[in-house]
């Protein structure tokens, strides 16, 4: 059995109205998706998506002619490539999808078989007034979500905290509130410094007063000492890791006791092979493993299969902020968009692999030479 072809295409969905992401000062006028297809010599095709696969063409020959079932070998090669080029982990997802088809097993069974579903939390993406955010959060609760995440980044911190106060009051006893502080990384043009340890502690104390379940990325991603100190000084769980690029960094975070909640994304860092191992290590340490999923439905499903099948989680991120961010926008490349049920559950397909079908007509309409938001 051999890999005979790897195809990479880029797509852009026009967004009208634009999406004013809280972490980006430039409203997003397009939503990009990079689709990776891996075909074997028996005609099966595995699919992955995530980062733009920058620089992969120079290394495609390392996979052509190889047995697709050598997943640990492929993960090691991709780990090396990620040092020399871009984050090419979507290929690993496509390989897992292909191998699942070869074996006739869904990925949640292949990674461990613990469960086939998780509840989701509504991950809001925009800045709104306190009243508008309350209305959206209550809409999320009515849709079945057991938790809601809001994001900081307004011009004044007191404006962010005013939203926390309003939403926490509205959700009290109905759903958990999560807060993303957006201090772990910046867009390329954003030179604002992250919070100091003292600032993060002040915010943590305020969030604790409002019963916030976790505060995400309260410090720069490399401030290991600060995160460990903050974690020991507050009752609010400390979450992070979405942009962490290398797997060893997560083990450093574990060893130093930096986080209560680990949020790698399988299509950004490590792939299924390495994050499966990390998930068990995080659980053994008594922490939570619940990945970042802010991308498209292919990445969301990969993280769902991984987490449900290994260690489970109280809930998994579900990007949701209508009308600016909808399932239809996020999953434009899929015939069946990924939805939660009325109780907030996400359920893995029992079909082999990821169990997805691409919308080839939509992909043809959105084909592009770029993978950008503008």
C-alpha positions in Angstrom: 0.0 0.0 0.0 1.4 3.4 -1.0 0.8 7.1 -1.0 0.6 8.0 -4.7 -0.5 11.7 -4.6 -0.8 14.7 -2.3 -3.0 17.6 -3.5 -3.1 21.0 -1.7 -5.6 23.6 -2.7 -6.4 27.1 -1.2 -9.8 28.6 -1.0 -11.4 31.9 0.1 -15.0 32.5 1.1 -16.1 36.1 0.8 -17.6 37.5 4.0 -20.4 40.0 3.8 -20.7 41.3 6.4 -17.0 41.1 7.4 -16.0 39.3 10.6 -14.6 41.8 13.2 -12.5 39.3 15.1 -11.7 40.5 18.6 -8.0 39.6 18.2 -7.6 41.3 14.8 -7.9 45.1 14.3 -8.6 44.5 10.6 -12.1 43.1 9.9 -11.9 39.9 8.0 -13.4 40.1 4.5 -12.6 36.5 3.5 -12.3 33.2 5.3 -9.5 31.0 3.9 -9.3 27.3 4.0 -6.4 25.0 2.8 -7.6 21.6 1.8 -5.1 18.6 1.8 -6.0 15.4 0.0 -3.8 12.3 0.2 -4.6 9.4 -2.2 -3.4 5.9 -1.9 -2.8 3.3 -4.8 -6.2 1.7 -4.1 -8.1 4.9 -4.8 -8.9 6.1 -1.3 -8.5 9.7 -0.3 -7.9 11.2 3.1 -8.7 14.8 3.9 -7.2 17.4 6.2 -7.2 21.1 6.7 -5.6 23.7 9.0 -2.6 25.9 8.3 -1.6 26.9 4.8 1.1 24.2 4.4 3.8 26.8 3.7 6.9 25.3 2.1 5.5 21.8 2.0 6.1 21.3 -1.7 9.9 21.0 -1.0 9.2 17.9 1.1 6.3 16.1 -0.6 8.7 13.5 -2.0 9.3 12.3 1.6 5.8 10.9 1.6 5.1 9.8 -2.0 5.6 6.0 -2.2 5.4 5.5 1.6 2.9 3.3 3.3 0.2 5.7 4.7 -0.2 3.4 7.8 3.3 4.4 9.1 1.7 7.2 11.1 4.5 7.6 13.7 7.1 7.9 10.9 5.0 10.5 9.1 4.5 12.5 12.3 8.3 12.5 13.0 8.9 13.8 9.4 6.3 16.5 9.8 7.8 17.5 13.1 11.1 18.1 11.3 9.4 20.0 8.5 7.7 22.3 11.0 11.2 23.4 12.1 12.3 24.2 8.5 9.0 25.4 7.0 5.4 26.0 8.0 3.1 24.0 10.3 2.1 21.2 7.9 0.1 19.1 10.4 -3.1 19.1 8.1 -1.3 16.4 6.1 -1.1 14.2 9.2 -4.9 14.6 9.7 -5.4 13.6 6.1 -3.2 10.5 6.7 -5.2 9.5 9.8 -8.4 10.0 7.8 -7.0 7.7 5.1 -5.8 5.1 7.5 -9.2 5.1 9.2 -10.7 4.3 5.9 -8.2 1.6 5.2 -9.0 0.0 8.6 -12.7 0.7 8.5 -12.6 2.6 11.8 -13.6 6.1 12.9 -10.7 8.1 14.4 -12.3 8.3 17.9 -12.1 4.5 18.1 -8.6 4.4 16.6 -7.1 6.9 19.1 -8.6 5.1 22.2 -12.4 4.6 21.9 -13.2 6.3 25.2 -16.3 8.0 23.8 -17.9 9.3 20.6 -19.1 12.7 21.9 -18.4 15.8 24.0 -20.4 18.8 25.0 -19.3 22.0 23.4 -18.9 25.6 24.7 -19.9 28.6 22.6 -16.8 30.5 21.8 -17.7 34.1 20.9 -15.3 36.0 18.7 -16.4 39.6 18.6 -16.5 42.6 20.9 -20.0 43.8 21.7 -21.5 46.0 24.4 -22.4 44.4 27.7 -26.1 44.3 26.8 -25.4 42.8 23.4 -23.0 40.2 24.8 -25.5 39.2 27.5 -28.2 38.7 24.8 -25.8 36.5 22.7 -24.7 34.5 25.7 -28.3 33.8 26.7 -29.0 32.8 23.1 -26.1 30.3 23.4 -27.6 28.9 26.6 -30.9 28.5 24.9 -29.2 26.6 22.1 -27.9 24.1 24.7 -24.3 25.2 25.3 -23.2 24.6 28.9 -20.6 27.3 28.8 -19.8 30.6 27.0 -16.4 32.2 26.3 -16.0 35.9 25.8 -12.9 37.7 24.7 -10.9 40.7 26.0 -9.1 43.3 23.9 -11.3 46.4 24.0 -9.4 49.7 24.2 -10.0 49.9 28.0 -9.7 47.0 30.4 -12.6 48.4 32.4 -14.8 47.9 29.3 -13.8 44.2 29.2 -14.5 43.8 32.9 -17.9 45.5 32.5 -18.8 42.8 30.0 -17.7 40.1 32.5 -19.8 41.5 35.2 -22.9 41.7 33.0 -22.5 38.2 31.5 -21.6 36.5 34.7 -24.7 37.9 36.3 -26.9 36.7 33.5 -25.4 33.2 33.3 -25.3 32.6 37.1 -26.5 29.1 37.7 -27.2 28.5 34.0 -23.8 28.1 32.4 -20.1 28.6 33.0 -18.3 31.7 31.9 -14.8 31.5 30.3 -12.6 34.5 29.5 -9.9 34.7 26.8 -7.5 37.5 27.8 -5.7 37.4 24.4 -2.3 38.0 25.9 -0.4 34.9 24.6 0.3 36.2 21.1 -0.3 39.1 18.7 -1.2 39.7 15.1 1.9 40.6 13.1 1.3 44.4 13.2 0.2 44.5 16.9 3.1 45.6 19.0 1.2 46.1 22.2 3.0 44.4 25.1 1.3 41.6 27.0 0.2 42.1 30.6 2.7 42.0 33.4 2.4 39.4 36.1 1.0 42.0 38.4 -1.7 43.1 35.9 -2.7 39.5 35.2 -3.1 38.8 38.9 -5.3 41.9 39.3 -7.5 40.7 36.5 -7.6 37.1 37.9 -8.8 38.4 41.2 -11.6 40.3 39.5 -12.6 37.3 37.4 -12.6 35.1 40.5 -15.0 37.5 42.1 -17.4 36.9 39.2 -17.1 33.1 39.3 -15.2 32.8 36.0 -14.3 29.1 35.3 -11.1 29.8 33.4 -9.0 32.7 32.2 -7.2 31.9 28.9 -3.8 33.3 27.9 -3.4 35.9 30.7 0.3 36.2 30.0 2.7 35.8 27.1 3.0 32.2 26.1 6.7 32.0 27.2 6.2 33.4 30.7 6.4 30.0 32.4 7.3 31.4 35.8 4.5 34.0 35.6 1.8 31.4 34.7 2.9 29.0 37.4 2.9 31.8 40.0 -0.5 33.1 38.8 -2.0 29.6 38.9 -1.0 29.3 42.5 -2.4 32.6 43.5 -6.0 32.4 42.1 -8.9 30.0 42.2 -9.6 30.7 38.5 -8.3 28.0 36.2 -5.4 29.1 34.0 -5.7 28.0 30.3 -3.4 28.4 27.4 -1.3 26.8 24.6 -3.3 27.5 21.5 -0.5 29.0 19.6 2.3 27.0 21.1 4.2 25.6 18.1 6.4 22.7 19.4 5.3 19.7 21.4 8.2 20.0 23.9 6.9 23.3 25.0 3.7 21.7 26.3 5.8 19.3 28.4 7.7 22.2 29.8 4.4 23.8 30.7 3.4 20.6 32.4 6.7 20.2 34.2 6.5 23.7 35.6 2.8 23.5 36.6 1.8 26.4 34.4 -1.7 25.5 33.4 -4.9 23.9 34.5 -6.3 23.7 31.0 -4.2 22.7 27.9 -5.4 23.9 24.6 -3.2 22.7 21.7 -4.8 22.4 18.3 -4.2 19.1 16.4 -4.1 20.9 13.0 -1.6 23.5 14.3 0.8 21.6 16.5 1.8 18.0 16.9 -0.9 16.2 15.0 -2.8 13.1 16.3 0.3 11.0 17.1 1.9 13.6 19.4 -1.2 15.1 20.9 -2.7 11.8 21.7 0.3 11.1 24.0 0.1 14.7 25.4 -3.6 14.2 26.2 -2.8 11.3 28.4 0.1 13.1 30.1 -2.1 16.1 30.8 -4.9 13.9 32.3 -2.3 12.0 34.4 -1.2 15.3 35.8 -4.7 16.1 36.9 -5.2 18.9 34.3 -7.8 19.3 31.5 -7.1 18.7 27.8 -9.6 20.7 25.6 -8.2 21.9 22.3 -8.4 25.2 20.5 -10.6 24.7 17.4 -11.0 28.2 15.9 -10.6 27.1 12.2 -13.0 25.2 10.0 -15.1 22.1 10.6 -12.4 19.7 9.5 -10.1 20.8 12.3 -13.0 20.9 14.8 -13.8 17.3 14.0 -10.1 16.2 14.2 -9.9 17.7 17.7 -13.3 16.2 18.6 -12.2 12.7 17.6 -8.9 13.1 19.4 -10.3 14.4 22.7 -13.5 12.3 22.9 -11.5 9.1 22.0 -8.7 9.7 24.5 -9.3 11.5 27.8 -12.6 13.5 27.4 -13.2 17.0 28.5 -15.9 19.0 30.3 -16.5 20.7 26.9 -14.8 21.5 23.6 -14.5 24.9 21.8 -17.2 25.6 19.2 -16.7 28.8 17.3 -20.1 30.6 17.4 -20.9 34.3 17.0 -23.9 34.9 14.7 -24.4 36.7 12.4 -20.7 37.4 12.1 -19.5 33.8 12.6 -21.8 31.0 11.7 -21.6 27.3 11.0 -22.3 27.9 7.4 -19.3 30.2 7.0 -17.0 28.1 9.1 -17.8 24.8 7.3 -18.4 26.1 3.7 -16.1 23.2 2.4 -18.3 20.4 3.9 -21.5 18.9 2.6 -22.7 18.5 6.2 -21.6 21.3 8.6 -20.7 20.3 12.1 -23.5 21.1 14.5 -24.3 20.7 18.2 -27.5 19.1 19.2 -30.1 20.7 21.5 -28.2 19.7 24.6 -24.9 21.1 23.3 -23.4 17.7 22.3 -21.0 17.2 19.4 -21.0 13.6 18.2 -18.3 12.0 16.1 -19.3 10.1 13.0 -19.1 6.3 13.1 -18.0 6.3 9.5 -14.3 5.3 8.8 -11.8 8.1 9.4 -13.1 11.6 10.0 -16.4 10.7 8.3 -16.6 13.9 6.2 -17.6 14.6 2.6 -16.3 17.7 0.9 -18.6 20.1 -1.0 -16.6 20.0 -4.3 -18.9 22.6 -6.0 -18.3 25.1 -3.2 -14.6 24.4 -3.2 -14.5 25.0 -7.0 -16.3 28.3 -6.5 -13.9 29.5 -3.8 -10.6 28.2 -5.3 -7.9 30.8 -4.8 -4.2 31.3 -5.2 -4.1 32.7 -1.7 -4.9 31.7 1.9 -5.5 35.0 3.6 -8.3 36.9 5.3 -8.2 39.9 3.0 
